Amino acid sequence: QVQLVESGGGLVQPGGSLRLSCAASGSISSFNFMGWYRQAPGKRRELAATTTSDGSTTYANSVKGRFTISRDNAKNTVYLQMNNLKPEDTAVYYCYYSAPRAADYWGQGTQVTVSS
């Protein structure tokens, strides 16, 4: 079992910044994927950014150049620095963990609202 604890959501004006954090605990595999998906009202959950434990990253086209994902393997924590936020970034952001031959795990979600 893996537990994910998220923090860092909130309300921000367009052009502002937020930083999300997600700490994993439990049965953590040496090689794993961690990242963030998001779900806006009335839309399907979509990838925002993910990273592997060896440092590879993947970004959705809509966030490239504005969001940066990073991780601290010693703390099993992944971060999402979100800059130049836009109203269309408004969504519930879910932390995600996966590993080979293991189940997928999701955090409880944290609300990000971009509005003036």
NUBATOR-232081 format. One record per atom (N, C-alpha, C, CB): residue number from 1; residue in three letters; atom name; x negated, y negated, z. Coordinates in pm, whole numbers, m for minus. Glycine has a CB too. Layout:
% NUBATOR-232081
PT nuse lovex vexse     c1     c2     c3
PT  NUM   ala    CA      X      Y      Z
...
% end
This chain:
% NUBATOR-232081
PT nuse lovex vexse     c1     c2     c3
PT    1   gln     N    m83    120      0
PT    1   gln    CA      0      0      0
PT    1   gln     C    m87   m125      0
PT    1   gln    CB     94     m1    122
PT    2   val     N    m38   m225    m69
PT    2   val    CA   m106   m355    m76
PT    2   val     C     m5   m462    m38
PT    2   val    CB   m165   m382   m220
PT    3   gln     N    m48   m553     46
PT    3   gln    CA     36   m666     84
PT    3   gln     C    m23   m793     26
PT    3   gln    CB     49   m677    239
PT    4   leu     N     64   m879    m25
PT    4   leu    CA     23  m1005    m87
PT    4   leu     C     90  m1120    m13
PT    4   leu    CB     59  m1008   m238
PT    5   val     N     11  m1218     28
PT    5   val    CA     64  m1336     97
PT    5   val     C     25  m1459     17
PT    5   val    CB     11  m1345    244
PT    6   glu     N    126  m1530    m29
PT    6   glu    CA    106  m1648   m113
PT    6   glu     C    122  m1776    m31
PT    6   glu    CB    206  m1648   m231
PT    7   ser     N     58  m1881    m80
PT    7   ser    CA     77  m2013    m21
PT    7   ser     C     43  m2119   m125
PT    7   ser    CB    m10  m2031    106
PT    8   gly     N     91  m2240   m100
PT    8   gly    CA     47  m2352   m181
PT    8   gly     C    148  m2414   m275
PT    8   gly    CB    m64  m2311   m258
PT    9   gly     N    269  m2362   m284
PT    9   gly    CA    367  m2424   m371
PT    9   gly     C    419  m2555   m314
PT    9   gly    CB    483  m2330   m395
PT   10   gly     N    506  m2620   m391
PT   10   gly    CA    564  m2744   m343
PT   10   gly     C    616  m2830   m455
PT   10   gly    CB    463  m2821   m264
PT   11   leu     N    643  m2954   m420
PT   11   leu    CA    695  m3053   m515
PT   11   leu     C    583  m3150   m552
PT   11   leu    CB    816  m3130   m456
PT   12   val     N    568  m3173   m681
PT   12   val    CA    463  m3263   m728
PT   12   val     C    517  m3342   m848
PT   12   val    CB    334  m3184   m767
PT   13   gln     N    465  m3461   m865
PT   13   gln    CA    506  m3542   m980
PT   13   gln     C    435  m3497  m1106
PT   13   gln    CB    478  m3690   m953
PT   14   pro     N    493  m3523  m1221
PT   14   pro    CA    424  m3490  m1347
PT   14   pro     C    285  m3552  m1350
PT   14   pro    CB    505  m3539  m1468
PT   15   gly     N    189  m3473  m1397
PT   15   gly    CA     50  m3517  m1398
PT   15   gly     C    m26  m3483  m1272
PT   15   gly    CB     45  m3663  m1421
PT   16   gly     N     44  m3436  m1171
PT   16   gly    CA    m20  m3402  m1045
PT   16   gly     C    m82  m3264  m1045
PT   16   gly    CB     79  m3411   m935
PT   17   ser     N   m134  m3226   m928
PT   17   ser    CA   m204  m3099   m914
PT   17   ser     C   m153  m3023   m791
PT   17   ser    CB   m355  m3123   m904
PT   18   leu     N   m163  m2892   m801
PT   18   leu    CA   m136  m2804   m689
PT   18   leu     C   m233  m2687   m696
PT   18   leu    CB     11  m2754   m690
PT   19   arg     N   m257  m2627   m582
PT   19   arg    CA   m342  m2508   m576
PT   19   arg     C   m267  m2398   m503
PT   19   arg    CB   m477  m2538   m505
PT   20   leu     N   m251  m2285   m571
PT   20   leu    CA   m187  m2168   m512
PT   20   leu     C   m294  m2071   m464
PT   20   leu    CB    m91  m2100   m612
PT   21   ser     N   m264  m2003   m354
PT   21   ser    CA   m353  m1899   m303
PT   21   ser     C   m274  m1772   m280
PT   21   ser    CB   m423  m1945   m171
PT   22   cys     N   m341  m1659   m295
PT   22   cys    CA   m278  m1530   m270
PT   22   cys     C   m383  m1438   m209
PT   22   cys    CB   m217  m1469   m402
PT   23   ala     N   m356  m1393    m88
PT   23   ala    CA   m448  m1303    m19
PT   23   ala     C   m390  m1162    m19
PT   23   ala    CB   m474  m1351    126
PT   24   ala     N   m472  m1068    m62
PT   24   ala    CA   m432   m927    m65
PT   24   ala     C   m494   m853     52
PT   24   ala    CB   m472   m862   m198
PT   25   ser     N   m419   m760    107
PT   25   ser    CA   m471   m675    213
PT   25   ser     C   m414   m535    197
PT   25   ser    CB   m435   m733    353
PT   26   gly     N   m479   m440    261
PT   26   gly    CA   m435   m301    250
PT   26   gly     C   m534   m219    168
PT   26   gly    CB   m296   m294    187
PT   27   ser     N   m481   m132     85
PT   27   ser    CA   m565    m40      7
PT   27   ser     C   m608   m107   m124
PT   27   ser    CB   m487     93    m24
PT   28   ile     N   m713   m184   m115
PT   28   ile    CA   m762   m262   m229
PT   28   ile     C   m864   m179   m307
PT   28   ile    CB   m826   m396   m182
PT   29   ser     N   m840   m163   m436
PT   29   ser    CA   m933    m90   m521
PT   29   ser     C  m1053   m177   m557
PT   29   ser    CB   m862    m41   m648
PT   30   ser     N  m1166   m112   m581
PT   30   ser    CA  m1287   m188   m615
PT   30   ser     C  m1271   m261   m747
PT   30   ser    CB  m1410    m95   m621
PT   31   phe     N  m1197   m200   m840
PT   31   phe    CA  m1164   m269   m965
PT   31   phe     C  m1014   m294   m966
PT   31   phe    CB  m1209   m186  m1092
PT   32   asn     N   m975   m420   m984
PT   32   asn    CA   m833   m451   m981
PT   32   asn     C   m803   m576  m1062
PT   32   asn    CB   m784   m468   m838
PT   33   phe     N   m677   m594  m1087
PT   33   phe    CA   m627   m714  m1153
PT   33   phe     C   m548   m793  m1049
PT   33   phe    CB   m538   m680  m1278
PT   34   met     N   m571   m922  m1044
PT   34   met    CA   m487  m1010   m964
PT   34   met     C   m454  m1133  m1046
PT   34   met    CB   m557  m1049   m830
PT   35   gly     N   m339  m1188  m1020
PT   35   gly    CA   m304  m1306  m1097
PT   35   gly     C   m168  m1360  m1060
PT   35   gly    CB   m307  m1275  m1243
PT   36   trp     N   m118  m1443  m1150
PT   36   trp    CA      6  m1513  m1127
PT   36   trp     C     98  m1500  m1248
PT   36   trp    CB    m21  m1660  m1096
PT   37   tyr     N    221  m1467  m1218
PT   37   tyr    CA    329  m1475  m1315
PT   37   tyr     C    425  m1583  m1264
PT   37   tyr    CB    401  m1336  m1333
PT   38   arg     N    510  m1630  m1354
PT   38   arg    CA    607  m1731  m1313
PT   38   arg     C    740  m1706  m1381
PT   38   arg    CB    556  m1873  m1346
PT   39   gln     N    844  m1752  m1312
PT   39   gln    CA    979  m1733  m1365
PT   39   gln     C   1058  m1861  m1342
PT   39   gln    CB   1049  m1613  m1298
PT   40   ala     N   1095  m1922  m1452
PT   40   ala    CA   1177  m2043  m1448
PT   40   ala     C   1325  m2002  m1446
PT   40   ala    CB   1147  m2136  m1569
PT   41   pro     N   1413  m2090  m1398
PT   41   pro    CA   1555  m2057  m1394
PT   41   pro     C   1608  m2018  m1531
PT   41   pro    CB   1635  m2175  m1340
PT   42   gly     N   1675  m1905  m1536
PT   42   gly    CA   1735  m1859  m1660
PT   42   gly     C   1639  m1800  m1761
PT   42   gly    CB   1805  m1971  m1723
PT   43   lys     N   1513  m1784  m1720
PT   43   lys    CA   1412  m1729  m1813
PT   43   lys     C   1350  m1603  m1755
PT   43   lys    CB   1302  m1835  m1843
PT   44   arg     N   1283  m1530  m1842
PT   44   arg    CA   1216  m1408  m1800
PT   44   arg     C   1084  m1442  m1730
PT   44   arg    CB   1191  m1315  m1921
PT   45   arg     N   1040  m1352  m1645
PT   45   arg    CA    911  m1370  m1582
PT   45   arg     C    801  m1359  m1688
PT   45   arg    CB    889  m1265  m1469
PT   46   glu     N    704  m1450  m1680
PT   46   glu    CA    598  m1452  m1779
PT   46   glu     C    462  m1468  m1712
PT   46   glu    CB    621  m1566  m1880
PT   47   leu     N    362  m1423  m1783
PT   47   leu    CA    225  m1437  m1735
PT   47   leu     C    184  m1584  m1734
PT   47   leu    CB    129  m1355  m1822
PT   48   ala     N    118  m1625  m1625
PT   48   ala    CA     53  m1756  m1623
PT   48   ala     C    m98  m1736  m1640
PT   48   ala    CB     84  m1833  m1491
PT   49   ala     N   m157  m1657  m1551
PT   49   ala    CA   m301  m1630  m1558
PT   49   ala     C   m333  m1508  m1473
PT   49   ala    CB   m383  m1753  m1510
PT   50   thr     N   m431  m1431  m1519
PT   50   thr    CA   m477  m1317  m1441
PT   50   thr     C   m629  m1311  m1447
PT   50   thr    CB   m415  m1184  m1493
PT   51   thr     N   m684  m1239  m1353
PT   51   thr    CA   m829  m1218  m1350
PT   51   thr     C   m857  m1078  m1296
PT   51   thr    CB   m900  m1325  m1263
PT   52   thr     N   m967  m1020  m1344
PT   52   thr    CA  m1009   m890  m1293
PT   52   thr     C  m1116   m910  m1187
PT   52   thr    CB  m1061   m800  m1408
PT   53   ser     N  m1143   m804  m1114
PT   53   ser    CA  m1243   m812  m1007
PT   53   ser     C  m1384   m831  m1063
PT   53   ser    CB  m1238   m687   m922
PT   54   asp     N  m1403   m808  m1193
PT   54   asp    CA  m1535   m833  m1252
PT   54   asp     C  m1539   m966  m1326
PT   54   asp    CB  m1573   m720  m1347
PT   55   gly     N  m1435  m1047  m1309
PT   55   gly    CA  m1442  m1186  m1354
PT   55   gly     C  m1376  m1220  m1486
PT   55   gly    CB  m1579  m1223  m1363
PT   56   ser     N  m1319  m1123  m1555
PT   56   ser    CA  m1249  m1156  m1679
PT   56   ser     C  m1120  m1230  m1648
PT   56   ser    CB  m1218  m1027  m1760
PT   57   thr     N  m1084  m1324  m1735
PT   57   thr    CA   m962  m1403  m1713
PT   57   thr     C   m875  m1404  m1839
PT   57   thr    CB   m998  m1548  m1673
PT   58   thr     N   m747  m1420  m1816
PT   58   thr    CA   m649  m1433  m1924
PT   58   thr     C   m552  m1544  m1886
PT   58   thr    CB   m573  m1299  m1949
PT   59   tyr     N   m521  m1630  m1983
PT   59   tyr    CA   m428  m1740  m1960
PT   59   tyr     C   m317  m1739  m2064
PT   59   tyr    CB   m502  m1875  m1962
PT   60   ala     N   m199  m1780  m2023
PT   60   ala    CA    m94  m1808  m2119
PT   60   ala     C   m134  m1932  m2199
PT   60   ala    CB     43  m1829  m2048
PT   61   asn     N    m97  m1935  m2326
PT   61   asn    CA   m132  m2050  m2410
PT   61   asn     C    m80  m2181  m2351
PT   61   asn    CB    m77  m2032  m2552
PT   62   ser     N     34  m2174  m2286
PT   62   ser    CA     98  m2294  m2234
PT   62   ser     C     22  m2357  m2117
PT   62   ser    CB    237  m2263  m2191
PT   63   val     N    m69  m2283  m2055
PT   63   val    CA   m141  m2338  m1940
PT   63   val     C   m291  m2355  m1965
PT   63   val    CB   m120  m2249  m1819
PT   64   lys     N   m338  m2308  m2079
PT   64   lys    CA   m481  m2319  m2110
PT   64   lys     C   m526  m2464  m2106
PT   64   lys    CB   m512  m2258  m2248
PT   65   gly     N   m640  m2487  m2041
PT   65   gly    CA   m694  m2622  m2031
PT   65   gly     C   m639  m2700  m1913
PT   65   gly    CB   m665  m2696  m2157
PT   66   arg     N   m534  m2648  m1849
PT   66   arg    CA   m475  m2717  m1734
PT   66   arg     C   m485  m2634  m1606
PT   66   arg    CB   m329  m2751  m1762
PT   67   phe     N   m473  m2504  m1619
PT   67   phe    CA   m479  m2415  m1504
PT   67   phe     C   m612  m2340  m1502
PT   67   phe    CB   m360  m2314  m1505
PT   68   thr     N   m663  m2315  m1383
PT   68   thr    CA   m785  m2237  m1366
PT   68   thr     C   m762  m2132  m1258
PT   68   thr    CB   m906  m2327  m1331
PT   69   ile     N   m785  m2007  m1295
PT   69   ile    CA   m773  m1900  m1197
PT   69   ile     C   m912  m1861  m1149
PT   69   ile    CB   m699  m1777  m1258
PT   70   ser     N   m923  m1834  m1021
PT   70   ser    CA  m1050  m1792   m964
PT   70   ser     C  m1021  m1695   m849
PT   70   ser    CB  m1134  m1915   m914
PT   71   arg     N  m1126  m1629   m803
PT   71   arg    CA  m1104  m1534   m695
PT   71   arg     C  m1227  m1522   m607
PT   71   arg    CB  m1067  m1398   m751
PT   72   asp     N  m1202  m1483   m485
PT   72   asp    CA  m1306  m1454   m388
PT   72   asp     C  m1291  m1306   m353
PT   72   asp    CB  m1297  m1547   m260
PT   73   asn     N  m1374  m1223   m410
PT   73   asn    CA  m1360  m1079   m389
PT   73   asn     C  m1384  m1040   m244
PT   73   asn    CB  m1456  m1004   m480
PT   74   ala     N  m1471  m1112   m176
PT   74   ala    CA  m1498  m1079    m36
PT   74   ala     C  m1374  m1099     51
PT   74   ala    CB  m1614  m1167     18
PT   75   lys     N  m1287  m1192      9
PT   75   lys    CA  m1164  m1219     83
PT   75   lys     C  m1042  m1159     16
PT   75   lys    CB  m1145  m1369     98
PT   76   asn     N  m1062  m1091    m98
PT   76   asn    CA   m949  m1037   m175
PT   76   asn     C   m843  m1144   m198
PT   76   asn    CB   m887   m916   m102
PT   77   thr     N   m888  m1260   m237
PT   77   thr    CA   m799  m1374   m254
PT   77   thr     C   m816  m1431   m394
PT   77   thr    CB   m826  m1483   m148
PT   78   val     N   m702  m1464   m455
PT   78   val    CA   m703  m1526   m586
PT   78   val     C   m639  m1664   m574
PT   78   val    CB   m627  m1438   m691
PT   79   tyr     N   m692  m1758   m651
PT   79   tyr    CA   m646  m1896   m648
PT   79   tyr     C   m601  m1937   m789
PT   79   tyr    CB   m758  m1991   m596
PT   80   leu     N   m506  m2028   m792
PT   80   leu    CA   m464  m2087   m918
PT   80   leu     C   m463  m2239   m901
PT   80   leu    CB   m323  m2033   m963
PT   81   gln     N   m561  m2303   m960
PT   81   gln    CA   m567  m2450   m960
PT   81   gln     C   m487  m2500  m1079
PT   81   gln    CB   m715  m2502   m965
PT   82   met     N   m384  m2577  m1052
PT   82   met    CA   m295  m2626  m1157
PT   82   met     C   m308  m2777  m1165
PT   82   met    CB   m148  m2584  m1130
PT   83   asn     N   m357  m2826  m1277
PT   83   asn    CA   m375  m2969  m1299
PT   83   asn     C   m283  m3017  m1411
PT   83   asn    CB   m522  m3002  m1333
PT   84   asn     N   m264  m3147  m1416
PT   84   asn    CA   m180  m3207  m1520
PT   84   asn     C    m47  m3133  m1533
PT   84   asn    CB   m254  m3208  m1655
PT   85   leu     N     18  m3114  m1422
PT   85   leu    CA    142  m3036  m1422
PT   85   leu     C    253  m3107  m1498
PT   85   leu    CB    187  m3010  m1278
PT   86   lys     N    335  m3027  m1563
PT   86   lys    CA    445  m3077  m1645
PT   86   lys     C    578  m3024  m1590
PT   86   lys    CB    426  m3036  m1793
PT   87   pro     N    688  m3091  m1618
PT   87   pro    CA    817  m3041  m1571
PT   87   pro     C    844  m2897  m1613
PT   87   pro    CB    928  m3129  m1622
PT   88   glu     N    794  m2859  m1730
PT   88   glu    CA    817  m2722  m1778
PT   88   glu     C    735  m2618  m1700
PT   88   glu    CB    783  m2712  m1925
PT   89   asp     N    647  m2662  m1612
PT   89   asp    CA    576  m2569  m1525
PT   89   asp     C    659  m2532  m1402
PT   89   asp    CB    442  m2629  m1480
PT   90   thr     N    772  m2598  m1385
PT   90   thr    CA    859  m2568  m1272
PT   90   thr     C    907  m2423  m1279
PT   90   thr    CB    979  m2662  m1270
PT   91   ala     N    882  m2349  m1172
PT   91   ala    CA    915  m2207  m1169
PT   91   ala     C    882  m2152  m1030
PT   91   ala    CB    838  m2129  m1279
PT   92   val     N    926  m2031  m1007
PT   92   val    CA    877  m1955   m894
PT   92   val     C    754  m1879   m941
PT   92   val    CB    987  m1857   m836
PT   93   tyr     N    645  m1895   m871
PT   93   tyr    CA    519  m1832   m908
PT   93   tyr     C    498  m1710   m818
PT   93   tyr    CB    399  m1933   m895
PT   94   tyr     N    471  m1597   m882
PT   94   tyr    CA    455  m1469   m812
PT   94   tyr     C    311  m1420   m825
PT   94   tyr    CB    553  m1364   m866
PT   95   cys     N    252  m1388   m714
PT   95   cys    CA    121  m1325   m715
PT   95   cys     C    137  m1178   m756
PT   95   cys    CB     51  m1338   m576
PT   96   tyr     N     38  m1128   m824
PT   96   tyr    CA     44   m992   m881
PT   96   tyr     C    m85   m921   m852
PT   96   tyr    CB     72   m996  m1033
PT   97   tyr     N    m74   m791   m817
PT   97   tyr    CA   m191   m706   m797
PT   97   tyr     C   m167   m574   m868
PT   97   tyr    CB   m220   m684   m646
PT   98   ser     N   m269   m526   m935
PT   98   ser    CA   m261   m396   m999
PT   98   ser     C   m400   m335  m1005
PT   98   ser    CB   m200   m406  m1140
PT   99   ala     N   m405   m203  m1011
PT   99   ala    CA   m531   m132  m1023
PT   99   ala     C   m507     m3  m1099
PT   99   ala    CB   m592   m104   m882
PT  100   pro     N   m611     51  m1163
PT  100   pro    CA   m596    178  m1234
PT  100   pro     C   m545    288  m1142
PT  100   pro    CB   m729    219  m1296
PT  101   arg     N   m450    362  m1193
PT  101   arg    CA   m392    477  m1121
PT  101   arg     C   m329    436   m987
PT  101   arg    CB   m499    583  m1096
PT  102   ala     N   m278    313   m984
PT  102   ala    CA   m213    263   m864
PT  102   ala     C    m86    188   m903
PT  102   ala    CB   m308    171   m782
PT  103   ala     N     m2    165   m806
PT  103   ala    CA    121     92   m831
PT  103   ala     C     93    m57   m848
PT  103   ala    CB    220    114   m717
PT  104   asp     N    190   m127   m905
PT  104   asp    CA    185   m273   m914
PT  104   asp     C    250   m332   m789
PT  104   asp    CB    257   m325  m1043
PT  105   tyr     N    196   m444   m745
PT  105   tyr    CA    251   m510   m628
PT  105   tyr     C    275   m658   m660
PT  105   tyr    CB    156   m495   m506
PT  106   trp     N    381   m711   m597
PT  106   trp    CA    419   m851   m619
PT  106   trp     C    432   m922   m485
PT  106   trp    CB    551   m860   m699
PT  107   gly     N    396  m1050   m485
PT  107   gly    CA    421  m1132   m369
PT  107   gly     C    566  m1176   m364
PT  107   gly    CB    330  m1252   m370
PT  108   gln     N    601  m1250   m260
PT  108   gln    CA    740  m1291   m241
PT  108   gln     C    778  m1410   m329
PT  108   gln    CB    763  m1326    m95
PT  109   gly     N    680  m1476   m386
PT  109   gly    CA    707  m1590   m473
PT  109   gly     C    695  m1721   m399
PT  109   gly    CB    843  m1577   m534
PT  110   thr     N    646  m1821   m468
PT  110   thr    CA    636  m1956   m412
PT  110   thr     C    687  m2055   m516
PT  110   thr    CB    490  m1989   m368
PT  111   gln     N    770  m2147   m473
PT  111   gln    CA    833  m2241   m566
PT  111   gln     C    738  m2356   m599
PT  111   gln    CB    964  m2296   m505
PT  112   val     N    726  m2382   m727
PT  112   val    CA    655  m2500   m776
PT  112   val     C    755  m2585   m853
PT  112   val    CB    531  m2460   m866
PT  113   thr     N    772  m2709   m811
PT  113   thr    CA    865  m2800   m876
PT  113   thr     C    789  m2924   m920
PT  113   thr    CB    982  m2837   m781
PT  114   val     N    799  m2953  m1049
PT  114   val    CA    733  m3071  m1106
PT  114   val     C    842  m3168  m1149
PT  114   val    CB    639  m3032  m1226
PT  115   ser     N    851  m3277  m1077
PT  115   ser    CA    959  m3371  m1102
PT  115   ser     C    922  m3509  m1049
PT  115   ser    CB   1090  m3322  m1038
PT  116   ser     N    972  m3611  m1119
PT  116   ser    CA    951  m3746  m1071
PT  116   ser     C   1069  m3791   m985
PT  116   ser    CB    931  m3842  m1188
% end
